[in-house]
Amino acid sequence: MAVKLHRCRNVWVKIGGHPCWKVQKALDEQGVNYEVVKEKYFGPRDETVRRTGQRGFPWVEFEDGSVYREESKDMAQRIGEGKLTEAPRSQPPTASAA
């Protein structure tokens, strides 16, 4: 399963308390194939809000376009338990009719 990890641009921060690193490390430890999508650190996060309903990082985008977002400690725990595929997902937004 290939997923996209949407996280802040501060990929160099690799400490346990950093939410984005916590989830990325869990993905690494479980051998999950993922692509990092670096998002804005400051300013509007329109895509994140549109896709997750909130401004927080990180979030995971699945191949079908659905997304998974929880608090990072909960995400890391679920991933660490090998249950990423069972994560609650929100569906991709539909294109509005023109």
C-alpha positions in Angstrom: 0.0 0.0 0.0 1.4 3.4 -1.0 0.2 6.4 0.9 1.1 10.0 1.1 2.1 11.5 4.4 1.2 15.2 4.5 3.5 16.9 7.0 5.2 20.2 7.8 8.3 21.2 5.8 10.5 20.7 8.9 11.6 17.2 7.9 14.9 17.7 9.8 13.2 17.8 13.2 13.5 14.2 14.4 12.5 14.4 18.1 9.9 12.3 19.8 7.6 15.2 20.6 7.3 16.4 17.0 3.9 15.3 15.7 5.0 14.9 12.1 8.1 12.9 13.0 6.2 10.7 15.4 3.9 9.5 12.6 6.7 9.3 9.9 8.8 7.2 12.3 5.9 4.8 12.9 5.4 4.4 9.1 9.2 3.7 8.8 9.1 1.2 11.6 6.2 -0.7 10.1 7.8 -0.7 6.6 4.9 1.3 5.1 5.6 2.6 1.6 4.8 6.3 1.6 5.6 9.6 -0.1 6.2 12.7 1.9 4.2 15.7 0.9 5.7 18.8 2.5 3.0 21.4 3.4 3.2 25.0 4.5 4.4 25.5 8.0 2.9 29.0 8.4 -0.1 30.7 6.8 -3.3 29.3 5.4 -3.5 25.6 4.9 -6.4 25.5 2.5 -5.8 22.0 1.2 -5.4 20.5 4.6 -8.6 22.2 5.9 -10.5 21.2 2.8 -9.4 17.6 3.0 -9.4 17.0 6.8 -11.6 19.7 8.2 -8.8 21.1 10.4 -5.4 22.8 10.1 -3.3 20.2 11.9 -0.5 18.0 10.6 0.2 15.3 9.9 -2.4 13.5 7.8 -2.3 10.5 5.6 -3.8 10.3 2.1 -4.6 6.8 0.7 -4.5 5.7 -2.9 -8.2 6.1 -3.3 -8.0 9.8 -2.2 -9.5 9.2 1.3 -7.7 10.7 4.2 -6.9 9.8 7.8 -6.3 12.4 10.5 -6.2 12.0 14.3 -3.8 13.3 17.0 -0.3 12.2 16.1 0.1 10.0 19.2 -3.1 8.1 18.2 -2.0 7.9 14.5 1.5 6.6 15.6 -0.1 4.0 17.9 -2.5 2.7 15.2 0.3 2.5 12.6 2.6 0.8 15.2 -0.1 -1.8 15.7 -0.2 -2.5 12.0 -3.8 -1.1 11.7 -3.3 1.8 9.3 -5.7 0.2 6.8 -8.4 0.0 9.5 -8.1 3.8 10.2 -11.2 5.9 10.0 -11.2 7.8 6.7 -12.9 10.7 5.3 -13.7 10.6 1.6 -12.2 12.9 -1.0 -14.2 16.0 -1.6 -16.4 15.9 -4.7 -16.0 18.5 -7.5 -18.7 21.0 -7.3 -21.0 21.3 -10.3 -20.2 24.3 -12.5 
